[in-house]
């Protein structure tokens, strides 16, 4: 099983965060069980949360076509939680899933209260954009 801390630390947008900053984000997360067959992210819907898959597998579809399969350690929706843009794909549990959920409202509140976290995330996002353009 992948730990939420390990999964968070590997995300490009969180790559510049210190351990204490990662713990602040981690403290906002809630464990959830998602039964097999349930669509827990719907393409075009408003963003409410991001998910870190700890156990189980999920299928990602766009326009009804499968585009990816995800397993433990995968994170879904982290960029949308930051930006607030509508979901670009649907995600359905292929098996029962244990996940950690990060609520957008609480996350944005943390960013407002902790400028160092916001700065670290901004640096991570900018580095990721730079890597994509190289």
TASUL-V569247 format. One record per residue. N is the residue number from 1. RES is the residue in three letters. SS is DSSP state (H for helix, E for strand, - for the rest). PSI is psi in whole degrees, 0 to 359 (* if undefined). Layout:
# TASUL-V569247
N_RES_SS_PSI ; N_RES_SS_PSI
This chain:
# TASUL-V569247
1_UNK_-_134 ; 2_UNK_-_137 ; 3_UNK_-_150 ; 4_UNK_H_325 ; 5_UNK_H_316 ; 6_UNK_H_316 ; 7_UNK_H_316 ; 8_UNK_H_316 ; 9_UNK_H_336 ; 10_UNK_H_350 ; 11_UNK_-_130 ; 12_UNK_H_322 ; 13_UNK_H_340 ; 14_UNK_H_7 ; 15_UNK_-_338 ; 16_UNK_-_1 ; 17_UNK_-_144 ; 18_UNK_-_169 ; 19_UNK_H_319 ; 20_UNK_H_325 ; 21_UNK_H_320 ; 22_UNK_H_322 ; 23_UNK_H_324 ; 24_UNK_H_317 ; 25_UNK_H_315 ; 26_UNK_H_325 ; 27_UNK_-_342 ; 28_UNK_-_351 ; 29_UNK_-_152 ; 30_UNK_E_132 ; 31_UNK_E_142 ; 32_UNK_E_151 ; 33_UNK_E_131 ; 34_UNK_E_119 ; 35_UNK_-_150 ; 36_UNK_-_138 ; 37_UNK_-_348 ; 38_UNK_-_131 ; 39_UNK_E_115 ; 40_UNK_E_354 ; 41_UNK_E_131 ; 42_UNK_-_127 ; 43_UNK_-_132 ; 44_UNK_-_349 ; 45_UNK_-_162 ; 46_UNK_-_149 ; 47_UNK_-_129 ; 48_UNK_-_323 ; 49_UNK_E_167 ; 50_UNK_E_155 ; 51_UNK_E_138 ; 52_UNK_E_120 ; 53_UNK_E_123 ; 54_UNK_E_323 ; 55_UNK_E_148 ; 56_UNK_-_178 ; 57_UNK_-_151 ; 58_UNK_E_158 ; 59_UNK_E_134 ; 60_UNK_E_130 ; 61_UNK_E_148 ; 62_UNK_E_126 ; 63_UNK_-_29 ; 64_UNK_-_359 ; 65_UNK_E_136 ; 66_UNK_E_130 ; 67_UNK_E_343 ; 68_UNK_E_160 ; 69_UNK_E_138 ; 70_UNK_E_150 ; 71_UNK_-_193 ; 72_UNK_-_135 ; 73_UNK_-_344 ; 74_UNK_-_146 ; 75_UNK_E_134 ; 76_UNK_E_125 ; 77_UNK_-_9 ; 78_UNK_H_322 ; 79_UNK_H_323 ; 80_UNK_H_326 ; 81_UNK_H_324 ; 82_UNK_H_315 ; 83_UNK_H_333 ; 84_UNK_-_9 ; 85_UNK_-_155 ; 86_UNK_-_156 ; 87_UNK_-_138 ; 88_UNK_-_355 ; 89_UNK_-_166 ; 90_UNK_E_150 ; 91_UNK_E_127 ; 92_UNK_E_138 ; 93_UNK_E_120 ; 94_UNK_-_323 ; 95_UNK_-_175 ; 96_UNK_-_139 ; 97_UNK_E_138 ; 98_UNK_E_125 ; 99_UNK_E_161 ; 100_UNK_E_138 ; 101_UNK_E_135 ; 102_UNK_E_114 ; 103_UNK_E_134 ; 104_UNK_H_317 ; 105_UNK_H_315 ; 106_UNK_H_321 ; 107_UNK_H_313 ; 108_UNK_H_323 ; 109_UNK_H_318 ; 110_UNK_H_316 ; 111_UNK_H_322 ; 112_UNK_H_325 ; 113_UNK_H_337 ; 114_UNK_-_85 ; 115_UNK_H_329 ; 116_UNK_H_324 ; 117_UNK_H_315 ; 118_UNK_H_315 ; 119_UNK_H_316 ; 120_UNK_H_320 ; 121_UNK_H_318 ; 122_UNK_H_317 ; 123_UNK_H_316 ; 124_UNK_H_317 ; 125_UNK_H_315 ; 126_UNK_H_321 ; 127_UNK_H_320 ; 128_UNK_H_316 ; 129_UNK_H_318 ; 130_UNK_H_315 ; 131_UNK_H_323 ; 132_UNK_H_331 ; 133_UNK_H_345 ; 134_UNK_-_*
